[in-house]
Amino acid sequence: MKQRIQIDTSLLFLLILFTGFLYLNKHLYLESRGADNVLDFLGMVVVLKGMLLRMSARGHKKMHSQQGRRMVSTGPYALVRNPMYLGTFMIGCGFILIVWPWWSLPVFALFFYLRFNKQISEEEKYLARLFGEEFAEYCRRTPRLLPSFPGVLKARPKEILNIREAFGTKDKWGLLTWPLLAVVLEWIQESFVFGAADILTILTVFAAAIVALSFGLWVAYQRTF
């Protein structure tokens, strides 16, 4: 665990340095504030969805795994085998849209794959030894990380993003810290790229993203009743 923390800390430091490099080269960004606001809106929606997915997956596993003695394949785990990693990936993609140039998304995806693919494989090997054929069958019908299109269509939002289970985890504090971090980073980015930051517009765009996501989830929940 300590080695994993050291690796992640080193990678975070490198990402911070790279972000600073991007800020100092404003020609790498879109010149339009309007386009930047659209990306900020989309980025915040993706960050919040990723956060809610992580929370829901952790909460569902906590309630249904019986302290690791039972394999969980329902809720978010019916969509993909590793919903917490998917949530982390979505949070990262959201911050890319907010903080980095949009074209760096493939770079982040490759970075994420190189960092976590081996870790996910090792965890799944452990589950295969623990649950045997039950886990093998689960793997045959459920994608590892990215959901299939038919799977998304069949998914029930009320089960994938169970609010009651989600808010039973410590990850819920991320709903405060991640948006706040996004505001700070966007303020710094605009200060470098556009010469000045419009904090009122930043807050308005992010608030609109929160409202839009909340409304979308409410509509989706109504359709599952």
Number of C-alpha atoms within 10 A of each C-alpha: 6 7 8 10 10 11 13 13 12 12 13 12 12 12 12 12 12 13 18 14 11 19 21 13 12 17 11 14 18 14 12 9 13 10 11 20 17 14 21 25 23 18 26 28 23 23 27 23 20 24 26 25 26 27 30 31 27 21 23 26 22 16 12 16 13 11 10 12 10 12 18 21 20 16 22 28 23 21 25 25 25 21 26 22 21 20 24 17 22 22 24 20 24 26 26 22 23 25 25 21 19 18 12 12 17 11 11 15 14 10 11 15 14 11 14 12 11 11 12 17 12 12 11 18 12 12 16 15 11 15 13 12 11 13 19 14 10 18 16 9 13 19 17 21 18 15 17 14 9 9 15 12 8 10 17 19 19 18 18 20 23 21 15 12 18 21 16 16 17 11 17 16 12 15 14 10 11 17 19 14 13 21 20 13 17 23 18 17 24 20 14 17 20 15 10 12 16 13 14 8 11 20 16 13 19 22 15 15 21 18 13 14 17 14 12 11 15 13 12 14 16 10 10 11 6
